[in-house]
Amino acid sequence: MTRPADLPIRVKFFGLMSLLLIALLLASGLFIYNRQKEFIIRFAVDNARSFATTVIETREYMSSVVRGEPEQNYNLVPQVVATQVAKRVTQNSKFYVRQVSLRYRNPGNKPDTYETKQLQYFINNPKAEIYDIVQSGEISLFRYLQPMRATASCLECHGSYETAPDFVKKRFPPGHYSYNYKVGEVIGAVSVSIPVKDLYAQLGANLKLDLLFRGMVYVIVILVMGFIMSRQILNPIKLLSERMISVTRTGNFKDKLPQKTRDEIGMLIGSFNEMMDELSSRTVQSKEADERYRRFIEVAASAVITFLKDGKIVIANQKAESLFGRSRQELLGESIFGFLEEGAALKDRLSTQAEFRDEASRQIVNGVGGKRTEVEMVLSVSRTDREPMFTAILRERRG
């Protein structure tokens, strides 16, 4: 399984950018949702307050202007007029408005548990308004209550039994709690409610559209940034990587990369081209030096063998062919230690010494057919980038 660190830069870039933008999209979506949720609550409160104020103002106005009209037309009773006005102003909305009181006369207008609790709260806090999200069974409701207080005109019908109009006396006997109101007393409240799902329906639609729009913008940003990133950074780096692999495999230092910019990537490509020039020059010099060395050892009067630390022969001249009794092709790759009687001792010495100094010694060379030749061997070492190389000059001893 490929590790994330081993994935191509392009994949990691697009992956990280996608994760980052998704996180930003979710964060912005959550922020927008909360902002719109607050806006929806303020919208509900403002509308509920407007409805409640309209009902209360209508009730107070009717209470102050009507006199004997309700005796002939019950629909002109202030409470009835306010109820009808509430129905009309909310008929095109999801809001439900009604008047509630702890002194309810119609069992159908009995306040529910939440309204009862708030009406009791209004007794000591008559200037407050209450709103909240409450659970009613499986439905969440936005609830709003604004208290109604008795005015002087209210007492014309709800003062004492003796001063009340006849149509009120006919409906409510002496001692009924519809009498004995006091100015400023909380006599009920306007209750406004609306299902939360109706409030948030528009919020959900707006949120989906907003997230869709933002998502499209983020996708465009990723594509544009990806195009710029690929063109300006990833493609040049990929080309540089492929060129380096090609150089490693072929040893061709001539082909250079085009340097189109002077930024960090352009400077990197420029440095690579300069390095190719330097390597090409050094390769030429190395080849020329090797060729001179080979020509030199070919004309040498003695056998010359160049070998690695493990004894593997890499260069041999014509005199070495005669000394060992083998062709140059047969010598290359063989171990020089196998041709020397003291080869094992020499091998141990070369493998154990940390620093080798040039030395001269006498050796016996075992040639073809058991031929033994005594030689003077001068051994020198040269350092390379990888491992030391040893050159042995073998001169036959005579007489």
C-alpha positions, 0 to 999 in steps of 0.5 A: 500500500502506497504511503501518503508521503510517497504519493506524487506532489500533484496528488498531495497538493490537490488532496490537501487543497481539497481537504482545506477547502472542504473544511473552510466550506463546512466552517463557513456553512456552519457560520452562515447557518448560525447567522441566518438562524439568529436572523430568523429568530429576530425576524420571528420576534419582530413579526410576533411583536408587531402582531401582538402590538397590533392586537393590543393597540386595537383592543385598547383603541376599541375599548376607548371609543366604543360605548353602547355599540356592543349591546347591539353588535357583539362583534364590536366588543374590543376583545372580539375585534382584536381577535378578528384583527389578529386573524386577518393580519396573520391569514397569509402567514404561518403565525398563529395569534390568540389572546390568553388569560388566567381569567379565561371564560371560554374553556377553548381559550384556556392557556396551555402549560407554557402560556400559564407559566409566562402569565404567572411570570408577567404578574411581577414583570408586567413590562417584559416580553417572552420568547423561546423555542419550546418542544410540543410533543414531536413539534418544535415551536417558536413561542412569544408572549406580550402582556396585556394590561388593564387601562381605565377604559377597560374598567367600564366593562370590567370594573364593578358589577354595578357599573358594568353594561347590561350585556356584560351583566347578562353574561357574567354574574356578580363575583365573576372574575371578569370584574374588579380589574385594576388599572395597570394590572396584567389581565392576559397576554397575546400569544404568538406561535409558529412551527420552527420547521416553517421558520427554518424552511427558507433558511434551509433553502438559502443555506443549500443555495449558499453552500452550492455557490460557495462549493462552486467557487471553491472548485473553481479556486482549486482548478485555477490554483491547480493549473497555476501550480502545475504550470509554474511548479509541478511540471518544471519539477517533474521535467527536472526529475525525469531529466536527472533520471535520464542523466543517471541512466545514460550519462548524457550531459548535453541536453539542457532544460529551458530556463523560462523564469528567474524565480526559485524554480528557474534558478533551480533549473539554471543551477541544474544546467550549470551542473550538467556543463560541469559534469560534462566537462569533468567526464570529458577530462576523465575520459581523456585522462583514462585514455592517456593512462591506458596509452601510457601503460601500454608502452610501459616496459613492465606489467601494470595491473589496476585493481579494486580493494577486493582484488578485481582487475579492471585494467591490464596492459599487454605486458601483464598478458605476457606475465600472467599468460592470459589475454586481457579479456580473461584477466579483467574481472579476475582477482589479482590475489589468486595469481600471487603466492602471497596474495592472501597476505596482501588481501588481508593487509589491504582489507585491514589497513585504514590508510594504505601507503605506497609500498614495494615488495617481492612477489611470486606470480603463478602463470599458465602451466605452473610457471612461477615468475619472481617480480618486484611489485610496486603498489600504489593507491589512488582515491576515487569517489567510491573506493580506493583503486590500486595499481601494481607495477610488476617488474621481472627479476633477472639473474 
